[in-house]
């Protein structure tokens, strides 16, 4: 039995998150979904479970459109571990795990002896049987995550979809979950899981699908697909894949992000004389060509209204940065923002949408001043080109 996405466009009404996704999850295989925050991993998973309707394309289970499966039959074949789940009732951990048996007994049917036995076995597999009678609101975040995984195991479904199953877990429990997922494969269960740790994929995954901006960046066998080129493109920073030898002599591959220059930024206020103000206005404009940034064309004709600034905002922004830093920032637009998905915005659009934060916020403010031909005088940012980690 195979769960598959065919030419799948997914998202919400009026907001397309991803498009053109092809993905297969056959029995007895582990597929890992990798991608940065906001890339659409959770939305894709929920679409493949039938919780969100596809915008285009189709999701099939055993060659049959998922929408054509009766809800109870679908629930018995597909299990889901969400990133987080809240209960408005103080169920015990055992009662919550037993809910995974609902598809086998009906919504209003009470749990039988087999249901209780399967639920307890799931708790024991994850070493949390001692929590069986404890209210779910009185366990830690990591213990709650283990209980959610136990609930999914209790369904005895042929396909298991796990959204960041190792989130909130300590190092030991992360290893425990990975081992359990590997055992599920041996039993013929198909597993699709997402993670922010490529090492987890290298450890247990048969195949990897890399998702960026709602589109498949790369897919294939884990060992071949998880390489420095793909990882660097996926996460937007240099990442190496190296081999290590454990004390028991086993060779393993691991991923290491390269270090970047440490950001140092301090703000100091100072009084500015008329002579210093004149020097600031006539300061030499710096170039950032050494950083590999392209100089866009820019006309200093924008007014405050064009930039979407209120008079008060404009007054505040006048007090930031220096002409040199302003010019460096303008030479480096557009800005790469990850807000609700990968989006590239111009300085003007960032200001209009109020999308600015951290050092970017200061640089956007500087851009607003430069566009108005009015360099600030009261505050200086002690920073250099290494302070532009988000500017590409």
FIFIKOL-853671 format. One record per residue (C-alpha): x, y, z; residue in one letter. Coordinates in Angstrom, 2 decimals. Example, Ala and Ser with C-alpha at 12.3 -4.5 7.8 and 13.67 -1.06 7.14 Angstrom:
BEGIN
tido X: 12.30, Y: -4.50, Z: 7.80, residuo: a
tido X: 13.67, Y: -1.06, Z: 7.14, residuo: s
***
This chain:
BEGIN
tido X: 0.00, Y: 0.00, Z: 0.00, residuo: x
tido X: 1.41, Y: 3.39, Z: -1.02, residuo: x
tido X: 0.54, Y: 6.93, Z: 0.04, residuo: x
tido X: 1.39, Y: 9.31, Z: -2.79, residuo: x
tido X: 1.12, Y: 12.96, Z: -3.83, residuo: x
tido X: 0.72, Y: 13.63, Z: -7.54, residuo: x
tido X: 1.41, Y: 17.11, Z: -8.97, residuo: x
tido X: 0.16, Y: 18.40, Z: -5.64, residuo: x
tido X: -0.54, Y: 22.08, Z: -5.02, residuo: x
tido X: -1.31, Y: 22.68, Z: -1.36, residuo: x
tido X: -2.20, Y: 25.53, Z: 0.95, residuo: x
tido X: -5.31, Y: 27.43, Z: 1.95, residuo: x
tido X: -8.01, Y: 29.38, Z: 0.21, residuo: x
tido X: -6.38, Y: 32.48, Z: -1.19, residuo: x
tido X: -2.88, Y: 31.38, Z: -0.12, residuo: x
tido X: -0.91, Y: 28.76, Z: -2.06, residuo: x
tido X: 1.88, Y: 27.37, Z: 0.14, residuo: x
tido X: 3.43, Y: 24.90, Z: -2.31, residuo: x
tido X: 3.02, Y: 23.47, Z: -5.78, residuo: x
tido X: 4.03, Y: 20.64, Z: -8.05, residuo: x
tido X: 5.02, Y: 18.21, Z: -5.29, residuo: x
tido X: 5.57, Y: 14.56, Z: -6.22, residuo: x
tido X: 6.05, Y: 12.23, Z: -3.25, residuo: x
tido X: 5.62, Y: 8.50, Z: -2.69, residuo: x
tido X: 5.55, Y: 6.63, Z: 0.61, residuo: x
tido X: 5.48, Y: 2.86, Z: -0.01, residuo: x
tido X: 5.17, Y: 0.24, Z: 2.71, residuo: x
tido X: 8.31, Y: -0.48, Z: 4.73, residuo: x
tido X: 10.10, Y: 2.75, Z: 3.80, residuo: x
tido X: 11.14, Y: 5.82, Z: 5.77, residuo: x
tido X: 11.01, Y: 9.18, Z: 4.01, residuo: x
tido X: 12.36, Y: 12.31, Z: 5.69, residuo: x
tido X: 11.09, Y: 15.79, Z: 4.89, residuo: x
tido X: 13.73, Y: 18.49, Z: 5.35, residuo: x
tido X: 13.25, Y: 22.24, Z: 4.99, residuo: x
tido X: 13.67, Y: 25.58, Z: 6.76, residuo: x
tido X: 10.96, Y: 27.16, Z: 8.87, residuo: x
tido X: 8.02, Y: 28.28, Z: 6.78, residuo: x
tido X: 8.82, Y: 26.00, Z: 3.83, residuo: x
tido X: 5.43, Y: 24.25, Z: 3.97, residuo: x
tido X: 6.33, Y: 20.91, Z: 5.59, residuo: x
tido X: 3.42, Y: 20.82, Z: 8.05, residuo: x
tido X: 0.88, Y: 21.98, Z: 5.47, residuo: x
tido X: 2.09, Y: 19.32, Z: 3.04, residuo: x
tido X: 1.78, Y: 16.60, Z: 5.69, residuo: x
tido X: -1.71, Y: 17.67, Z: 6.69, residuo: x
tido X: -2.74, Y: 17.69, Z: 3.03, residuo: x
tido X: -1.41, Y: 14.17, Z: 2.55, residuo: x
tido X: -3.46, Y: 13.06, Z: 5.56, residuo: x
tido X: -6.65, Y: 14.53, Z: 4.10, residuo: x
tido X: -6.92, Y: 17.18, Z: 6.83, residuo: x
tido X: -6.54, Y: 19.95, Z: 4.22, residuo: x
tido X: -8.01, Y: 19.66, Z: 0.73, residuo: x
tido X: -5.50, Y: 19.88, Z: -2.18, residuo: x
tido X: -5.60, Y: 23.04, Z: -4.28, residuo: x
tido X: -4.62, Y: 21.01, Z: -7.34, residuo: x
tido X: -3.35, Y: 17.53, Z: -8.07, residuo: x
tido X: -4.29, Y: 14.61, Z: -5.86, residuo: x
tido X: -3.30, Y: 12.47, Z: -2.88, residuo: x
tido X: -3.84, Y: 8.74, Z: -3.30, residuo: x
tido X: -3.78, Y: 5.80, Z: -0.92, residuo: x
tido X: -3.26, Y: 2.42, Z: -2.55, residuo: x
tido X: -4.00, Y: 4.03, Z: -5.92, residuo: x
tido X: -7.34, Y: 5.42, Z: -4.77, residuo: x
tido X: -7.96, Y: 9.12, Z: -4.19, residuo: x
tido X: -7.79, Y: 9.89, Z: -0.49, residuo: x
tido X: -11.07, Y: 11.80, Z: -0.71, residuo: x
tido X: -12.82, Y: 8.59, Z: -1.83, residuo: x
tido X: -11.86, Y: 6.67, Z: 1.32, residuo: x
tido X: -14.46, Y: 6.54, Z: 4.13, residuo: x
tido X: -13.20, Y: 8.49, Z: 7.13, residuo: x
tido X: -13.02, Y: 5.50, Z: 9.46, residuo: x
tido X: -11.07, Y: 3.36, Z: 6.99, residuo: x
tido X: -8.68, Y: 6.20, Z: 6.28, residuo: x
tido X: -8.12, Y: 6.78, Z: 10.02, residuo: x
tido X: -7.27, Y: 3.10, Z: 10.49, residuo: x
tido X: -4.60, Y: 3.28, Z: 7.79, residuo: x
tido X: -3.05, Y: 6.70, Z: 8.47, residuo: x
tido X: -1.68, Y: 7.83, Z: 11.82, residuo: x
tido X: -0.47, Y: 11.33, Z: 12.63, residuo: x
tido X: 1.90, Y: 12.77, Z: 15.22, residuo: x
tido X: 1.48, Y: 16.58, Z: 15.22, residuo: x
tido X: 4.06, Y: 19.05, Z: 16.46, residuo: x
tido X: 1.87, Y: 19.81, Z: 19.47, residuo: x
tido X: -1.62, Y: 18.94, Z: 20.63, residuo: x
tido X: -3.68, Y: 20.45, Z: 23.43, residuo: x
tido X: -6.46, Y: 18.77, Z: 25.35, residuo: x
tido X: -9.19, Y: 20.78, Z: 27.02, residuo: x
tido X: -9.90, Y: 17.81, Z: 29.30, residuo: x
tido X: -7.60, Y: 16.34, Z: 31.89, residuo: x
tido X: -7.39, Y: 12.85, Z: 30.40, residuo: x
tido X: -4.83, Y: 10.46, Z: 31.78, residuo: x
tido X: -1.88, Y: 9.57, Z: 29.56, residuo: x
tido X: -3.31, Y: 6.08, Z: 29.06, residuo: x
tido X: -6.73, Y: 7.44, Z: 28.07, residuo: x
tido X: -5.14, Y: 9.73, Z: 25.51, residuo: x
tido X: -3.14, Y: 6.87, Z: 24.01, residuo: x
tido X: -6.28, Y: 4.73, Z: 23.87, residuo: x
tido X: -7.83, Y: 7.39, Z: 21.62, residuo: x
tido X: -5.56, Y: 6.02, Z: 18.92, residuo: x
tido X: -7.81, Y: 2.95, Z: 18.90, residuo: x
tido X: -10.95, Y: 4.93, Z: 18.02, residuo: x
tido X: -10.91, Y: 3.93, Z: 14.36, residuo: x
tido X: -11.02, Y: 0.26, Z: 15.39, residuo: x
tido X: -13.99, Y: 0.53, Z: 17.74, residuo: x
tido X: -16.02, Y: 3.57, Z: 16.66, residuo: x
tido X: -16.34, Y: 7.04, Z: 18.14, residuo: x
tido X: -18.82, Y: 6.09, Z: 20.85, residuo: x
tido X: -17.48, Y: 2.62, Z: 21.61, residuo: x
tido X: -15.60, Y: 2.09, Z: 24.85, residuo: x
tido X: -12.07, Y: 0.63, Z: 24.86, residuo: x
tido X: -11.91, Y: -3.15, Z: 25.14, residuo: x
tido X: -9.24, Y: -5.37, Z: 26.59, residuo: x
tido X: -7.26, Y: -5.44, Z: 23.35, residuo: x
tido X: -7.41, Y: -1.64, Z: 23.12, residuo: x
tido X: -6.00, Y: -1.32, Z: 26.63, residuo: x
tido X: -3.30, Y: -3.91, Z: 25.94, residuo: x
tido X: -2.19, Y: -2.19, Z: 22.74, residuo: x
tido X: -2.14, Y: 1.22, Z: 24.45, residuo: x
tido X: -0.06, Y: -0.07, Z: 27.36, residuo: x
tido X: 2.32, Y: -1.81, Z: 24.97, residuo: x
tido X: 2.83, Y: 1.48, Z: 23.13, residuo: x
tido X: 3.63, Y: 3.25, Z: 26.41, residuo: x
tido X: 6.07, Y: 0.53, Z: 27.38, residuo: x
tido X: 7.85, Y: 0.74, Z: 24.01, residuo: x
tido X: 8.54, Y: 4.41, Z: 24.70, residuo: x
tido X: 9.41, Y: 3.78, Z: 28.38, residuo: x
tido X: 6.64, Y: 5.94, Z: 29.80, residuo: x
tido X: 4.33, Y: 3.23, Z: 31.18, residuo: x
tido X: 4.85, Y: 4.73, Z: 34.66, residuo: x
tido X: 2.96, Y: 7.83, Z: 33.45, residuo: x
tido X: -0.15, Y: 5.87, Z: 32.42, residuo: x
tido X: -2.39, Y: 7.19, Z: 35.19, residuo: x
tido X: -0.96, Y: 10.70, Z: 35.33, residuo: x
tido X: -3.13, Y: 13.55, Z: 33.92, residuo: x
tido X: -1.80, Y: 14.73, Z: 30.57, residuo: x
tido X: -1.64, Y: 18.32, Z: 31.85, residuo: x
tido X: 0.81, Y: 17.23, Z: 34.56, residuo: x
tido X: 3.56, Y: 15.81, Z: 32.37, residuo: x
tido X: 6.43, Y: 17.66, Z: 30.79, residuo: x
tido X: 6.47, Y: 18.81, Z: 27.17, residuo: x
tido X: 8.81, Y: 15.98, Z: 26.22, residuo: x
tido X: 6.67, Y: 13.37, Z: 28.00, residuo: x
tido X: 3.58, Y: 14.73, Z: 26.25, residuo: x
tido X: 5.37, Y: 14.37, Z: 22.91, residuo: x
tido X: 6.18, Y: 10.74, Z: 23.73, residuo: x
tido X: 2.51, Y: 10.17, Z: 24.62, residuo: x
tido X: 1.45, Y: 11.56, Z: 21.22, residuo: x
tido X: 3.83, Y: 9.17, Z: 19.50, residuo: x
tido X: 2.50, Y: 6.31, Z: 21.62, residuo: x
tido X: -1.05, Y: 7.22, Z: 20.54, residuo: x
tido X: 0.00, Y: 7.02, Z: 16.89, residuo: x
tido X: 1.67, Y: 3.64, Z: 17.48, residuo: x
tido X: -1.54, Y: 2.38, Z: 19.09, residuo: x
tido X: -3.45, Y: 2.92, Z: 15.84, residuo: x
tido X: -1.43, Y: 0.10, Z: 14.24, residuo: x
tido X: -1.75, Y: 2.03, Z: 10.99, residuo: x
tido X: 0.24, Y: 1.07, Z: 7.92, residuo: x
tido X: 1.36, Y: 4.66, Z: 7.31, residuo: x
tido X: 2.68, Y: 6.95, Z: 10.03, residuo: x
tido X: 3.13, Y: 10.69, Z: 9.43, residuo: x
tido X: 5.24, Y: 12.42, Z: 12.09, residuo: x
tido X: 5.71, Y: 16.19, Z: 12.21, residuo: x
tido X: 9.01, Y: 16.84, Z: 14.00, residuo: x
tido X: 8.62, Y: 13.84, Z: 16.35, residuo: x
tido X: 11.86, Y: 14.57, Z: 18.21, residuo: x
tido X: 10.92, Y: 18.17, Z: 19.07, residuo: x
tido X: 11.03, Y: 18.88, Z: 22.84, residuo: x
tido X: 12.86, Y: 15.61, Z: 23.51, residuo: x
tido X: 16.22, Y: 15.24, Z: 25.22, residuo: x
tido X: 19.11, Y: 13.60, Z: 23.40, residuo: x
tido X: 18.40, Y: 10.14, Z: 24.81, residuo: x
tido X: 14.72, Y: 10.18, Z: 23.92, residuo: x
tido X: 15.52, Y: 11.46, Z: 20.44, residuo: x
tido X: 17.65, Y: 8.35, Z: 19.91, residuo: x
tido X: 14.84, Y: 6.22, Z: 21.36, residuo: x
tido X: 12.29, Y: 7.59, Z: 18.88, residuo: x
tido X: 14.64, Y: 7.12, Z: 15.93, residuo: x
tido X: 15.22, Y: 3.50, Z: 16.98, residuo: x
tido X: 11.45, Y: 2.91, Z: 17.24, residuo: x
tido X: 10.88, Y: 4.40, Z: 13.80, residuo: x
tido X: 13.53, Y: 2.05, Z: 12.40, residuo: x
tido X: 11.73, Y: -0.89, Z: 14.02, residuo: x
tido X: 8.45, Y: 0.18, Z: 12.44, residuo: x
tido X: 10.10, Y: -0.04, Z: 9.03, residuo: x
tido X: 11.19, Y: -3.58, Z: 9.80, residuo: x
tido X: 7.55, Y: -4.41, Z: 10.57, residuo: x
tido X: 6.45, Y: -3.05, Z: 7.17, residuo: x
tido X: 5.15, Y: 0.33, Z: 8.33, residuo: x
tido X: 5.73, Y: 3.34, Z: 6.08, residuo: x
tido X: 6.92, Y: 6.47, Z: 7.90, residuo: x
tido X: 7.04, Y: 10.08, Z: 6.70, residuo: x
tido X: 8.69, Y: 12.38, Z: 9.23, residuo: x
tido X: 9.99, Y: 15.92, Z: 9.24, residuo: x
tido X: 12.95, Y: 17.21, Z: 11.19, residuo: x
tido X: 15.34, Y: 20.13, Z: 11.46, residuo: x
tido X: 18.22, Y: 17.70, Z: 12.02, residuo: x
tido X: 19.65, Y: 16.26, Z: 8.77, residuo: x
tido X: 21.65, Y: 13.86, Z: 10.94, residuo: x
tido X: 18.39, Y: 12.12, Z: 11.85, residuo: x
tido X: 17.69, Y: 11.55, Z: 8.18, residuo: x
tido X: 21.19, Y: 10.17, Z: 7.64, residuo: x
tido X: 20.64, Y: 7.79, Z: 10.53, residuo: x
tido X: 17.32, Y: 6.16, Z: 9.58, residuo: x
tido X: 15.81, Y: 7.53, Z: 6.35, residuo: x
tido X: 15.75, Y: 5.62, Z: 3.08, residuo: x
tido X: 14.86, Y: 8.70, Z: 1.04, residuo: x
tido X: 14.86, Y: 12.45, Z: 1.60, residuo: x
tido X: 12.66, Y: 15.20, Z: 0.17, residuo: x
tido X: 14.02, Y: 18.75, Z: 0.56, residuo: x
tido X: 11.32, Y: 21.41, Z: 0.55, residuo: x
tido X: 12.03, Y: 25.11, Z: 0.19, residuo: x
tido X: 9.43, Y: 27.77, Z: -0.50, residuo: x
tido X: 6.79, Y: 25.10, Z: -1.06, residuo: x
tido X: 8.72, Y: 23.42, Z: -3.88, residuo: x
tido X: 10.90, Y: 20.32, Z: -3.94, residuo: x
tido X: 14.51, Y: 21.45, Z: -4.08, residuo: x
tido X: 15.94, Y: 17.93, Z: -4.19, residuo: x
tido X: 14.84, Y: 14.36, Z: -3.51, residuo: x
tido X: 16.38, Y: 10.92, Z: -3.64, residuo: x
tido X: 18.30, Y: 8.42, Z: -1.54, residuo: x
tido X: 19.35, Y: 9.95, Z: 1.76, residuo: x
tido X: 23.09, Y: 9.28, Z: 1.41, residuo: x
tido X: 23.22, Y: 10.81, Z: -2.06, residuo: x
tido X: 20.83, Y: 13.73, Z: -1.52, residuo: x
tido X: 22.19, Y: 14.99, Z: 1.79, residuo: x
tido X: 25.30, Y: 16.69, Z: 0.49, residuo: x
tido X: 26.92, Y: 20.11, Z: 1.09, residuo: x
tido X: 25.50, Y: 21.65, Z: -2.09, residuo: x
tido X: 21.88, Y: 20.69, Z: -1.38, residuo: x
tido X: 22.01, Y: 21.52, Z: 2.33, residuo: x
tido X: 23.62, Y: 24.91, Z: 1.72, residuo: x
tido X: 20.97, Y: 25.78, Z: -0.86, residuo: x
tido X: 18.21, Y: 24.51, Z: 1.42, residuo: x
tido X: 19.17, Y: 26.46, Z: 4.54, residuo: x
tido X: 20.87, Y: 29.47, Z: 2.98, residuo: x
tido X: 24.23, Y: 29.10, Z: 4.67, residuo: x
tido X: 27.36, Y: 26.97, Z: 4.13, residuo: x
tido X: 26.94, Y: 23.43, Z: 5.50, residuo: x
tido X: 29.45, Y: 20.61, Z: 5.26, residuo: x
tido X: 28.82, Y: 16.86, Z: 5.40, residuo: x
tido X: 31.67, Y: 14.97, Z: 6.98, residuo: x
tido X: 32.40, Y: 11.44, Z: 8.12, residuo: x
tido X: 33.22, Y: 10.46, Z: 11.67, residuo: x
tido X: 34.28, Y: 7.18, Z: 13.24, residuo: x
tido X: 32.59, Y: 6.23, Z: 16.50, residuo: x
tido X: 34.50, Y: 4.50, Z: 19.33, residuo: x
tido X: 33.04, Y: 1.15, Z: 18.17, residuo: x
tido X: 34.60, Y: 1.66, Z: 14.74, residuo: x
tido X: 31.37, Y: 2.47, Z: 12.87, residuo: x
tido X: 31.63, Y: 5.17, Z: 10.19, residuo: x
tido X: 28.84, Y: 7.75, Z: 10.25, residuo: x
tido X: 28.13, Y: 10.89, Z: 8.28, residuo: x
tido X: 27.19, Y: 14.10, Z: 10.06, residuo: x
tido X: 26.30, Y: 17.65, Z: 9.06, residuo: x
tido X: 28.17, Y: 20.70, Z: 10.32, residuo: x
tido X: 27.26, Y: 24.34, Z: 9.70, residuo: x
tido X: 30.27, Y: 26.52, Z: 9.06, residuo: x
tido X: 30.91, Y: 29.32, Z: 11.49, residuo: x
tido X: 30.13, Y: 32.88, Z: 10.40, residuo: x
tido X: 31.72, Y: 36.06, Z: 11.75, residuo: x
tido X: 30.26, Y: 37.02, Z: 15.09, residuo: x
tido X: 27.91, Y: 39.98, Z: 14.89, residuo: x
tido X: 28.85, Y: 42.91, Z: 17.09, residuo: x
tido X: 26.60, Y: 45.90, Z: 17.16, residuo: x
tido X: 26.51, Y: 48.63, Z: 19.78, residuo: x
tido X: 24.63, Y: 51.89, Z: 19.79, residuo: x
tido X: 25.98, Y: 55.02, Z: 21.39, residuo: x
tido X: 24.45, Y: 58.44, Z: 21.52, residuo: x
tido X: 26.54, Y: 61.49, Z: 21.08, residuo: x
tido X: 26.18, Y: 65.22, Z: 20.56, residuo: x
tido X: 26.86, Y: 66.33, Z: 17.00, residuo: x
tido X: 28.25, Y: 69.73, Z: 16.11, residuo: x
tido X: 27.26, Y: 71.55, Z: 12.90, residuo: x
tido X: 30.72, Y: 70.84, Z: 11.50, residuo: x
tido X: 30.39, Y: 67.11, Z: 12.21, residuo: x
tido X: 26.94, Y: 67.12, Z: 10.65, residuo: x
tido X: 28.43, Y: 68.62, Z: 7.50, residuo: x
tido X: 31.13, Y: 65.94, Z: 7.44, residuo: x
tido X: 28.46, Y: 63.25, Z: 7.81, residuo: x
tido X: 26.55, Y: 64.62, Z: 4.85, residuo: x
tido X: 29.70, Y: 64.66, Z: 2.76, residuo: x
tido X: 30.97, Y: 61.29, Z: 4.00, residuo: x
tido X: 32.44, Y: 58.99, Z: 1.39, residuo: x
tido X: 29.92, Y: 56.39, Z: 0.27, residuo: x
tido X: 31.12, Y: 52.86, Z: 0.96, residuo: x
tido X: 30.91, Y: 49.98, Z: -1.48, residuo: x
tido X: 30.05, Y: 46.41, Z: -0.58, residuo: x
tido X: 31.27, Y: 44.88, Z: -3.83, residuo: x
tido X: 33.87, Y: 42.92, Z: -1.84, residuo: x
tido X: 30.98, Y: 41.07, Z: -0.20, residuo: x
tido X: 29.70, Y: 39.86, Z: -3.56, residuo: x
tido X: 26.64, Y: 42.09, Z: -3.46, residuo: x
tido X: 25.24, Y: 43.71, Z: -6.57, residuo: x
tido X: 24.55, Y: 47.41, Z: -6.69, residuo: x
tido X: 20.95, Y: 48.07, Z: -7.76, residuo: x
tido X: 19.82, Y: 51.27, Z: -9.36, residuo: x
tido X: 18.32, Y: 53.66, Z: -6.79, residuo: x
tido X: 16.83, Y: 57.10, Z: -7.17, residuo: x
tido X: 16.65, Y: 59.37, Z: -4.16, residuo: x
tido X: 13.27, Y: 60.80, Z: -5.06, residuo: x
tido X: 11.03, Y: 58.97, Z: -2.57, residuo: x
tido X: 9.03, Y: 61.04, Z: -0.12, residuo: x
tido X: 8.00, Y: 60.02, Z: 3.37, residuo: x
tido X: 4.49, Y: 59.24, Z: 2.13, residuo: x
tido X: 5.89, Y: 56.99, Z: -0.60, residuo: x
tido X: 7.73, Y: 54.95, Z: 2.00, residuo: x
tido X: 4.58, Y: 54.44, Z: 4.06, residuo: x
tido X: 5.98, Y: 56.19, Z: 7.13, residuo: x
tido X: 3.95, Y: 58.24, Z: 9.56, residuo: x
tido X: 5.41, Y: 61.61, Z: 10.62, residuo: x
tido X: 6.25, Y: 60.17, Z: 14.05, residuo: x
tido X: 7.98, Y: 57.14, Z: 12.53, residuo: x
tido X: 9.93, Y: 59.33, Z: 10.19, residuo: x
tido X: 11.06, Y: 61.52, Z: 13.09, residuo: x
tido X: 12.24, Y: 58.46, Z: 15.04, residuo: x
tido X: 14.02, Y: 56.93, Z: 12.08, residuo: x
tido X: 15.97, Y: 60.13, Z: 11.52, residuo: x
tido X: 18.01, Y: 59.23, Z: 14.59, residuo: x
tido X: 19.57, Y: 56.01, Z: 13.25, residuo: x
tido X: 22.82, Y: 55.00, Z: 11.55, residuo: x
tido X: 25.23, Y: 57.02, Z: 9.39, residuo: x
tido X: 25.34, Y: 57.89, Z: 5.68, residuo: x
tido X: 28.02, Y: 55.27, Z: 5.09, residuo: x
tido X: 25.91, Y: 52.51, Z: 6.64, residuo: x
tido X: 22.87, Y: 53.72, Z: 4.76, residuo: x
tido X: 24.70, Y: 53.45, Z: 1.46, residuo: x
tido X: 26.04, Y: 50.00, Z: 2.35, residuo: x
tido X: 22.53, Y: 48.81, Z: 3.03, residuo: x
tido X: 21.12, Y: 50.30, Z: -0.15, residuo: x
tido X: 23.86, Y: 48.56, Z: -2.11, residuo: x
tido X: 22.69, Y: 45.25, Z: -0.61, residuo: x
tido X: 18.95, Y: 45.24, Z: -1.35, residuo: x
tido X: 16.74, Y: 43.27, Z: -1.81, residuo: x
tido X: 16.35, Y: 41.77, Z: 1.65, residuo: x
tido X: 15.76, Y: 38.07, Z: 2.17, residuo: x
tido X: 12.98, Y: 37.59, Z: 4.74, residuo: x
tido X: 11.50, Y: 34.31, Z: 5.98, residuo: x
tido X: 8.09, Y: 35.44, Z: 7.22, residuo: x
tido X: 5.33, Y: 32.95, Z: 6.49, residuo: x
tido X: 7.53, Y: 31.40, Z: 3.80, residuo: x
tido X: 10.39, Y: 32.55, Z: 1.64, residuo: x
tido X: 9.79, Y: 36.10, Z: 0.42, residuo: x
tido X: 12.13, Y: 38.61, Z: -1.16, residuo: x
tido X: 11.10, Y: 42.20, Z: -0.50, residuo: x
tido X: 12.50, Y: 45.52, Z: -1.58, residuo: x
tido X: 13.29, Y: 48.17, Z: 1.00, residuo: x
tido X: 10.17, Y: 50.08, Z: 0.04, residuo: x
tido X: 8.00, Y: 46.98, Z: 0.45, residuo: x
tido X: 9.58, Y: 46.12, Z: 3.80, residuo: x
tido X: 8.70, Y: 49.57, Z: 5.06, residuo: x
tido X: 5.18, Y: 49.41, Z: 3.67, residuo: x
tido X: 4.48, Y: 46.05, Z: 5.33, residuo: x
tido X: 6.31, Y: 46.93, Z: 8.57, residuo: x
tido X: 8.43, Y: 43.80, Z: 8.12, residuo: x
tido X: 11.69, Y: 44.61, Z: 9.81, residuo: x
tido X: 13.51, Y: 43.38, Z: 12.88, residuo: x
tido X: 16.95, Y: 43.01, Z: 14.47, residuo: x
tido X: 19.81, Y: 44.63, Z: 12.53, residuo: x
tido X: 17.61, Y: 44.62, Z: 9.45, residuo: x
tido X: 15.27, Y: 47.03, Z: 11.20, residuo: x
tido X: 18.04, Y: 49.53, Z: 11.73, residuo: x
tido X: 19.19, Y: 49.20, Z: 8.15, residuo: x
tido X: 15.67, Y: 49.63, Z: 6.80, residuo: x
tido X: 15.37, Y: 52.76, Z: 8.90, residuo: x
tido X: 18.64, Y: 53.96, Z: 7.42, residuo: x
tido X: 17.32, Y: 53.30, Z: 3.92, residuo: x
tido X: 14.26, Y: 55.41, Z: 4.63, residuo: x
tido X: 16.47, Y: 58.30, Z: 5.66, residuo: x
tido X: 18.76, Y: 58.01, Z: 2.68, residuo: x
tido X: 15.80, Y: 57.93, Z: 0.31, residuo: x
tido X: 14.66, Y: 61.21, Z: 1.80, residuo: x
tido X: 18.12, Y: 62.71, Z: 1.49, residuo: x
tido X: 18.31, Y: 63.41, Z: 5.22, residuo: x
tido X: 21.12, Y: 61.45, Z: 6.95, residuo: x
tido X: 20.70, Y: 61.03, Z: 10.74, residuo: x
tido X: 22.99, Y: 62.73, Z: 13.20, residuo: x
tido X: 22.36, Y: 61.51, Z: 16.74, residuo: x
tido X: 23.07, Y: 57.76, Z: 16.86, residuo: x
tido X: 25.89, Y: 55.75, Z: 15.35, residuo: x
tido X: 25.90, Y: 51.96, Z: 14.78, residuo: x
tido X: 29.30, Y: 50.41, Z: 15.41, residuo: x
tido X: 29.07, Y: 47.65, Z: 12.82, residuo: x
tido X: 30.68, Y: 46.52, Z: 9.59, residuo: x
tido X: 29.86, Y: 44.28, Z: 6.64, residuo: x
tido X: 29.68, Y: 41.21, Z: 8.90, residuo: x
tido X: 26.52, Y: 42.74, Z: 10.37, residuo: x
tido X: 24.50, Y: 41.88, Z: 7.28, residuo: x
tido X: 23.90, Y: 38.13, Z: 7.80, residuo: x
tido X: 20.32, Y: 38.30, Z: 6.48, residuo: x
tido X: 21.09, Y: 40.49, Z: 3.49, residuo: x
tido X: 21.85, Y: 38.45, Z: 0.36, residuo: x
***
